[in-house]
């Protein structure tokens, strides 16, 4: 039987790849056979991810990129194309979570969420989609959040700009999916819940009270573990999902169903 998850010969681009879920996904792509371009602002951390990928025998490049800046994104994507010749997979993973409600947060913090979480996907896709259309093939995976469809009332979780920007990612995913399916491009989204990453490790995972409550309410009884998002990432990035378009899979241990 053909291995529909095999990415041999494919080129994947991962934004926000310097740590956490992005770094994990980049390595998973390499282990599935793809060459990988890792993009982020922190080049020194990217070099570590690049070295890990190269240990698998796949090619990798580390490219500095600020997804909120058009020239930075344009230059980064051109570097990838100059190096590998094409891009098959785009994982839009770069994101931020800014705390605060509409009654207290600054306009600057509101804009920071939307510039990274939504504009970042727009810009990265803007400079990848044209060559995907020309080649008649492409896989775009947008990292949204379970908080695109559910919200929390606790003070620690008041993140109105995060809720709304991640919900916007779902709207963008559907729009792109409907428009680009005719060109052989699939566009889908993933909604992770709580995973221990650089973003959450210094905040949520430091609160024993929060973790106890989370574990009690979640059917799986725990947060996500390292690598547990990769299966969904590979599904949407491979030919296993060739007829799946504009969909949203939540990876949360069942937290959103109770």
C-alpha positions as CSV (number, residue, x, y, z in Angstrom):
1,X,0.0,0.0,0.0
2,X,1.3,3.5,-0.9
3,X,2.4,5.5,2.1
4,X,0.3,8.6,1.7
5,X,2.1,10.3,4.5
6,X,5.5,10.1,2.8
7,X,6.9,13.6,2.1
8,X,10.0,12.4,0.1
9,X,10.9,15.0,-2.5
10,X,8.7,17.7,-0.8
11,X,9.9,21.1,0.5
12,X,8.3,22.4,3.6
13,X,8.4,25.9,5.1
14,X,7.6,26.5,8.8
15,X,7.2,29.9,10.2
16,X,7.7,30.4,14.0
17,X,10.1,27.5,13.8
18,X,12.6,28.5,16.4
19,X,11.0,26.6,19.3
20,X,7.9,24.8,20.5
21,X,5.3,23.3,18.2
22,X,7.0,24.9,15.1
23,X,10.3,23.3,15.8
24,X,8.7,19.9,16.5
25,X,6.7,20.1,13.3
26,X,9.8,21.0,11.3
27,X,11.6,17.9,12.6
28,X,8.5,15.8,11.9
29,X,8.5,16.9,8.3
30,X,12.2,15.9,7.9
31,X,11.6,12.5,9.4
32,X,8.8,12.1,6.9
33,X,11.2,12.8,4.1
34,X,10.9,16.5,3.4
35,X,13.6,19.1,3.1
36,X,12.7,22.0,5.4
37,X,13.1,25.8,5.6
38,X,12.7,27.0,9.1
39,X,11.8,30.7,9.5
40,X,11.7,32.9,12.6
41,X,13.2,36.1,14.0
42,X,15.6,34.4,16.4
43,X,18.2,33.1,14.0
44,X,20.4,31.6,16.7
45,X,17.6,29.3,17.8
46,X,16.8,28.4,14.2
47,X,20.4,27.1,13.7
48,X,19.7,24.5,16.4
49,X,16.5,23.4,14.7
50,X,18.4,23.3,11.4
51,X,21.1,21.1,12.9
52,X,18.5,18.6,14.3
53,X,16.9,18.4,10.9
54,X,20.2,17.7,9.2
55,X,20.8,14.8,11.5
56,X,17.9,13.0,9.8
57,X,19.7,13.3,6.5
58,X,17.4,15.9,5.0
59,X,18.4,19.3,3.8
60,X,17.5,22.4,5.9
61,X,18.0,26.1,5.8
62,X,17.5,28.7,8.6
63,X,16.0,31.9,7.3
64,X,15.5,35.1,9.4
65,X,11.9,36.3,9.0
66,X,9.5,38.6,10.7
67,X,6.0,37.5,9.5
68,X,4.6,41.0,10.3
69,X,6.9,42.7,7.8
70,X,6.2,42.3,4.1
71,X,9.7,42.8,2.9
72,X,11.1,40.4,5.4
73,X,8.6,37.7,4.3
74,X,9.1,38.4,0.6
75,X,12.9,38.1,1.0
76,X,12.6,34.9,3.1
77,X,10.4,33.1,0.7
78,X,12.6,34.1,-2.3
79,X,15.5,32.6,-0.4
80,X,13.7,29.4,0.0
81,X,12.7,29.3,-3.7
82,X,16.3,30.1,-4.7
83,X,17.6,27.3,-2.5
84,X,15.1,24.5,-3.2
85,X,13.4,25.6,-6.4
86,X,9.8,25.2,-5.1
87,X,7.7,25.1,-2.0
88,X,5.2,22.2,-1.5
89,X,4.1,22.8,2.1
90,X,3.6,26.0,4.1
91,X,3.0,25.6,7.9
92,X,1.9,29.0,9.2
93,X,2.8,28.5,12.8
94,X,4.1,31.9,14.0
95,X,1.8,33.3,16.7
96,X,1.5,35.3,19.9
97,X,-0.9,35.3,22.8
98,X,-1.4,38.7,24.4
99,X,-3.4,38.9,27.6
100,X,-6.1,41.5,28.3
101,X,-9.7,42.3,27.7
102,X,-11.1,45.0,25.5
103,X,-11.6,47.2,28.5
104,X,-8.0,47.1,29.5
105,X,-5.6,46.2,26.7
106,X,-3.8,48.8,24.6
107,X,-4.3,49.3,20.9
108,X,-0.7,48.3,20.4
109,X,-1.3,44.9,22.0
110,X,-4.5,44.4,20.0
111,X,-2.6,45.1,16.8
112,X,0.3,42.9,17.8
113,X,-2.1,39.9,18.0
114,X,-3.6,40.5,14.6
115,X,-0.3,41.5,12.9
116,X,1.3,38.2,13.9
117,X,-1.6,35.8,14.0
118,X,-3.5,36.9,10.9
119,X,-1.4,39.3,8.8
120,X,1.5,36.9,9.2
121,X,-0.5,34.1,7.5
122,X,-1.6,36.5,4.8
123,X,1.9,37.6,4.0
124,X,3.5,34.2,4.1
125,X,0.7,32.8,1.9
126,X,0.9,35.8,-0.5
127,X,4.5,34.9,-1.4
128,X,4.0,31.1,-1.6
129,X,0.6,30.6,-3.3
130,X,1.6,32.0,-6.7
131,X,4.2,29.3,-7.3
132,X,1.9,26.6,-5.9
133,X,-0.7,27.7,-8.4
134,X,1.8,27.5,-11.2
135,X,2.8,24.0,-10.2
136,X,-0.8,22.8,-9.5
137,X,0.1,21.6,-6.0
138,X,0.3,22.9,-2.5
139,X,-0.4,22.2,1.1
140,X,-1.1,25.1,3.5
141,X,-1.7,24.4,7.1
142,X,-2.6,27.3,9.4
143,X,-2.1,27.0,13.2
144,X,-5.2,28.5,14.9
145,X,-6.2,27.5,18.4
146,X,-8.9,25.8,20.3
147,X,-9.5,29.4,21.6
148,X,-10.8,30.3,18.2
149,X,-14.0,28.6,19.1
150,X,-14.1,28.5,22.9
151,X,-13.2,31.2,25.5
152,X,-12.2,31.2,29.2
153,X,-13.5,33.4,31.9
154,X,-10.6,33.3,34.4
155,X,-8.4,36.4,34.8
156,X,-5.4,34.4,33.6
157,X,-7.2,33.6,30.3
158,X,-8.7,37.0,29.3
159,X,-7.1,37.2,25.9
160,X,-9.7,38.9,23.7
161,X,-7.3,39.7,20.9
162,X,-6.1,36.1,20.9
163,X,-9.6,34.7,20.7
164,X,-10.6,37.0,17.8
165,X,-7.4,36.8,15.8
166,X,-7.4,33.0,16.0
167,X,-11.1,33.0,14.9
168,X,-10.0,35.2,12.0
169,X,-7.5,32.5,11.0
170,X,-10.4,30.1,10.5
171,X,-12.2,32.5,8.2
172,X,-9.1,33.1,6.2
173,X,-8.5,29.3,6.0
174,X,-12.0,28.8,4.6
175,X,-11.6,31.6,2.1
176,X,-8.3,30.4,0.8
177,X,-9.5,26.8,0.6
178,X,-12.5,27.7,-1.5
179,X,-10.4,29.9,-3.8
180,X,-7.4,27.7,-4.3
181,X,-8.8,24.2,-4.5
182,X,-9.1,24.5,-8.2
183,X,-5.3,24.8,-8.4
184,X,-4.6,21.6,-6.4
185,X,-3.9,23.5,-3.2
186,X,-5.4,22.4,0.1
187,X,-5.8,24.8,3.0
188,X,-6.7,23.6,6.5
189,X,-6.3,24.6,10.1
190,X,-5.4,23.1,13.4
191,X,-6.5,24.2,16.9
192,X,-4.1,23.1,19.6
193,X,-5.1,23.4,23.2
194,X,-2.5,23.5,26.0
195,X,0.9,22.2,25.1
196,X,4.1,23.1,27.1
197,X,6.1,25.4,24.9
198,X,8.3,28.4,25.4
199,X,5.2,30.6,25.3
200,X,3.2,28.6,28.0
201,X,6.1,27.2,30.1
202,X,6.8,30.5,31.8
203,X,3.2,31.3,32.6
204,X,0.4,28.6,32.6
205,X,2.7,25.7,33.5
206,X,4.0,27.6,36.6
207,X,0.5,27.7,38.1
208,X,-0.2,24.4,40.0
209,X,-3.8,25.6,40.6
210,X,-4.4,26.2,36.9
211,X,-2.9,22.9,35.9
212,X,-5.0,21.0,38.5
213,X,-8.1,22.6,37.2
214,X,-7.2,22.0,33.6
215,X,-6.4,18.3,34.2
216,X,-9.7,17.9,36.1
217,X,-11.8,19.3,33.3
218,X,-10.0,17.7,30.4
219,X,-11.1,14.2,29.4
220,X,-7.5,13.2,28.8
221,X,-6.6,14.5,32.2
222,X,-3.5,16.3,31.1
223,X,-2.1,18.9,28.6
224,X,-0.7,17.9,25.2
225,X,2.8,16.3,25.1
226,X,5.7,17.1,22.9
227,X,5.1,15.6,19.4
228,X,1.3,15.0,19.8
229,X,0.4,17.7,17.3
230,X,2.7,16.2,14.6
231,X,0.3,13.6,13.4
232,X,-2.4,16.2,12.5
233,X,0.3,18.4,10.9
234,X,1.5,15.5,8.7
235,X,-2.1,14.6,7.8
236,X,-2.9,18.0,6.5
237,X,0.5,18.3,4.9
238,X,0.5,15.1,3.0
239,X,-1.6,13.3,0.3
240,X,-3.5,11.6,3.1
241,X,-5.7,14.7,3.1
242,X,-5.9,15.2,-0.7
243,X,-9.7,15.7,-0.6
244,X,-9.9,17.6,2.7
245,X,-10.4,21.3,2.2
246,X,-11.1,24.2,4.6
247,X,-11.3,22.0,7.7
248,X,-10.4,22.6,11.3
249,X,-9.1,19.9,13.6
250,X,-8.9,20.6,17.3
251,X,-6.1,18.8,19.2
252,X,-7.1,19.2,22.8
253,X,-7.6,15.8,24.5
254,X,-11.3,16.3,24.3
255,X,-11.4,19.6,26.3
256,X,-13.7,21.3,23.9
257,X,-16.4,18.6,24.0
258,X,-17.2,18.8,27.7
